[in-house]
Amino acid sequence: MEDKPILITVKECSKLLNMGEKIIRKFTKMKGFPAIILPHKILIDKNQLPTWISKNYGTFKN
């Protein structure tokens, strides 16, 4: 297994996608977003992000 984490935080995801943390938190509420939501932490599956983005491109309405 690689040394790089599979699950990343909202802050790390924000940097990776070049988007604000507030938008990433809204994404986590969308059906099918690859995240594990714990009481005090949200972890996002970095490997599933590209698939989710391509399937949901253009569907987010603020």
Backbone as a chain_set.jsonl record, in Angstrom:
{"seq": "MEDKPILITVKECSKLLNMGEKIIRKFTKMKGFPAIILPHKILIDKNQLPTWISKNYGTFKN", "coords": {"N": [[0.841, -1.18, 0.0], [0.445, 2.263, -0.695], [2.198, 5.119, 0.729], [0.755, 7.413, 0.773], [-2.225, 8.998, 1.885], [-5.525, 7.6, 1.493], [-7.947, 8.632, 2.239], [-8.913, 11.978, 2.594], [-8.996, 15.234, 4.169], [-11.512, 17.865, 4.341], [-10.234, 20.302, 3.996], [-7.846, 19.526, 2.67], [-8.956, 18.457, 0.353], [-10.115, 20.729, -0.681], [-7.847, 22.231, -1.393], [-6.77, 20.475, -3.283], [-8.732, 20.469, -5.322], [-8.867, 23.119, -5.867], [-10.858, 24.807, -4.795], [-13.21, 26.427, -2.588], [-13.511, 25.632, 0.919], [-16.095, 25.721, 1.916], [-17.765, 25.136, -0.275], [-16.924, 22.514, -0.793], [-17.858, 21.285, 1.524], [-20.597, 21.538, 1.031], [-20.789, 19.874, -1.187], [-20.409, 17.425, 0.099], [-22.882, 16.853, 1.07], [-24.315, 16.107, -1.073], [-25.907, 13.508, -2.889], [-24.197, 10.477, -3.225], [-21.613, 11.518, -3.067], [-18.223, 10.868, -2.466], [-17.626, 10.406, 0.538], [-16.905, 9.985, 4.032], [-18.758, 10.687, 6.727], [-18.22, 11.744, 9.84], [-18.885, 12.368, 13.369], [-17.285, 14.679, 14.087], [-15.669, 15.139, 11.941], [-14.934, 15.063, 8.463], [-14.175, 12.828, 5.979], [-12.778, 12.314, 2.838], [-12.81, 10.283, -0.03], [-10.128, 10.217, -1.923], [-9.445, 8.875, -4.266], [-11.863, 8.314, -5.506], [-12.898, 10.742, -6.215], [-12.379, 11.866, -8.918], [-14.117, 10.274, -10.532], [-16.643, 10.834, -9.391], [-16.787, 13.592, -9.896], [-16.788, 13.673, -12.731], [-19.222, 12.399, -13.25], [-21.039, 14.143, -12.133], [-20.669, 16.6, -13.206], [-21.545, 19.895, -13.774], [-23.984, 19.763, -12.419], [-24.31, 20.91, -9.93], [-25.991, 23.262, -8.001], [-25.928, 26.307, -6.499]], "CA": [[0.0, 0.0, 0.0], [1.206, 3.505, -0.769], [2.286, 5.919, 1.94], [-0.172, 8.528, 0.664], [-3.553, 8.632, 2.415], [-6.653, 7.451, 0.571], [-8.961, 9.564, 2.72], [-8.379, 13.304, 2.853], [-9.911, 16.146, 4.859], [-12.152, 18.894, 3.516], [-9.195, 21.292, 3.687], [-6.97, 18.942, 1.653], [-9.758, 18.356, -0.86], [-10.25, 22.102, -1.15], [-6.588, 22.569, -2.068], [-6.631, 19.584, -4.435], [-9.669, 20.872, -6.373], [-8.784, 24.571, -6.023], [-12.194, 25.313, -4.478], [-13.359, 26.774, -1.185], [-13.948, 24.59, 1.836], [-17.554, 25.81, 2.056], [-18.338, 24.397, -1.41], [-16.638, 21.089, -0.581], [-18.808, 20.827, 2.552], [-21.895, 21.396, 0.361], [-20.683, 18.658, -1.997], [-20.531, 16.233, 0.944], [-24.307, 16.612, 1.307], [-24.909, 15.618, -2.32], [-25.999, 12.052, -2.967], [-23.13, 9.793, -3.929], [-20.289, 12.1, -2.876], [-17.4, 9.842, -1.805], [-17.14, 10.879, 1.836], [-17.329, 9.379, 5.281], [-19.076, 11.808, 7.6], [-18.149, 11.384, 11.248], [-19.416, 13.471, 14.179], [-16.471, 15.898, 14.102], [-14.697, 15.095, 10.849], [-15.383, 14.548, 7.17], [-13.065, 12.253, 5.222], [-13.17, 12.175, 1.431], [-12.023, 9.299, -0.776], [-9.406, 10.935, -2.974], [-9.427, 8.08, -5.497], [-13.195, 8.314, -6.105], [-13.263, 12.105, -6.615], [-12.484, 12.084, -10.366], [-15.315, 9.615, -11.044], [-17.795, 11.601, -8.934], [-16.794, 14.874, -10.611], [-17.2, 13.474, -14.121], [-20.642, 12.036, -13.27], [-21.861, 15.233, -11.624], [-20.231, 17.857, -13.81], [-22.618, 20.796, -14.187], [-25.257, 19.539, -11.732], [-24.35, 21.634, -8.656], [-26.643, 24.564, -7.997], [-25.666, 26.917, -5.214]], "C": [[0.889, 1.249, 0.0], [1.231, 4.221, 0.572], [1.302, 7.08, 1.932], [-1.549, 8.104, 1.172], [-4.609, 8.522, 1.313], [-7.731, 8.459, 0.935], [-8.306, 10.898, 3.07], [-9.437, 14.17, 3.538], [-10.534, 17.124, 3.869], [-11.112, 19.922, 3.08], [-8.26, 20.783, 2.582], [-7.687, 18.83, 0.316], [-9.915, 19.729, -1.505], [-9.01, 22.539, -1.934], [-6.421, 21.756, -3.351], [-7.497, 20.039, -5.614], [-9.648, 22.37, -6.656], [-10.162, 25.223, -5.868], [-12.23, 25.645, -2.988], [-13.874, 25.617, -0.347], [-15.468, 24.569, 1.988], [-18.258, 25.022, 0.941], [-18.115, 22.896, -1.235], [-17.598, 20.523, 0.464], [-20.214, 20.667, 1.964], [-21.905, 20.144, -0.513], [-20.916, 17.418, -1.14], [-21.987, 15.901, 1.247], [-25.025, 16.106, 0.054], [-24.86, 14.094, -2.348], [-24.829, 11.494, -3.78], [-21.741, 10.384, -3.764], [-19.451, 11.135, -2.039], [-16.792, 10.311, -0.481], [-17.685, 10.029, 2.969], [-17.548, 10.55, 6.231], [-19.171, 11.298, 9.035], [-18.651, 12.564, 12.081], [-18.601, 14.773, 14.105], [-15.455, 15.946, 12.975], [-15.352, 14.534, 9.59], [-14.14, 14.059, 6.436], [-13.549, 11.905, 3.827], [-12.229, 11.202, 0.738], [-11.413, 9.973, -2.004], [-9.446, 10.19, -4.313], [-10.77, 8.08, -6.225], [-13.623, 9.701, -6.594], [-13.367, 12.303, -8.128], [-13.738, 11.468, -10.984], [-16.559, 10.405, -10.661], [-17.904, 12.92, -9.689], [-17.289, 14.684, -12.043], [-18.687, 13.115, -14.232], [-21.549, 13.211, -12.909], [-21.486, 16.595, -12.202], [-21.437, 18.673, -14.273], [-23.928, 20.633, -13.451], [-25.393, 20.328, -10.427], [-25.0, 22.995, -8.84], [-26.525, 25.142, -6.609], [-26.897, 27.467, -4.569]], "O": [[1.951, 1.27, 0.623], [0.397, 3.968, 1.442], [1.041, 7.672, 2.979], [-1.99, 6.983, 0.918], [-4.579, 9.262, 0.33], [-8.352, 9.064, 0.061], [-7.282, 10.943, 3.751], [-10.629, 13.866, 3.486], [-10.13, 17.196, 2.708], [-11.109, 20.361, 1.93], [-7.923, 21.53, 1.663], [-7.094, 19.079, -0.734], [-9.854, 19.864, -2.727], [-9.117, 23.141, -3.003], [-5.987, 22.281, -4.376], [-7.056, 20.001, -6.763], [-10.324, 22.842, -7.569], [-10.575, 26.058, -6.673], [-11.378, 25.192, -2.224], [-14.58, 24.738, -0.84], [-16.058, 23.504, 2.171], [-19.237, 24.322, 1.199], [-19.014, 22.098, -1.5], [-18.097, 19.408, 0.309], [-20.945, 19.758, 2.357], [-22.909, 19.433, -0.574], [-21.547, 16.463, -1.593], [-22.292, 14.775, 1.641], [-26.195, 15.725, 0.11], [-23.898, 13.477, -1.89], [-24.519, 11.975, -4.87], [-20.774, 9.815, -4.269], [-19.919, 10.639, -1.014], [-15.593, 10.577, -0.397], [-18.763, 9.442, 2.88], [-16.624, 11.316, 6.503], [-20.069, 10.534, 9.39], [-18.824, 13.659, 11.545], [-19.182, 15.858, 14.064], [-14.487, 16.704, 13.039], [-16.208, 13.652, 9.653], [-13.166, 14.798, 6.293], [-14.597, 11.282, 3.655], [-11.011, 11.28, 0.893], [-12.099, 10.255, -2.986], [-9.477, 10.818, -5.371], [-10.812, 7.867, -7.437], [-14.614, 9.818, -7.317], [-14.36, 12.864, -8.59], [-14.356, 12.07, -11.862], [-17.435, 10.628, -11.496], [-19.001, 13.32, -10.079], [-18.122, 15.457, -12.516], [-19.34, 13.491, -15.206], [-22.702, 13.261, -13.337], [-21.954, 17.627, -11.72], [-22.25, 18.198, -15.066], [-24.907, 21.29, -13.803], [-26.49, 20.405, -9.873], [-24.617, 23.775, -9.712], [-26.976, 24.531, -5.64], [-26.825, 28.016, -3.47]]}, "num_chains": 1, "name": "protein.A"}
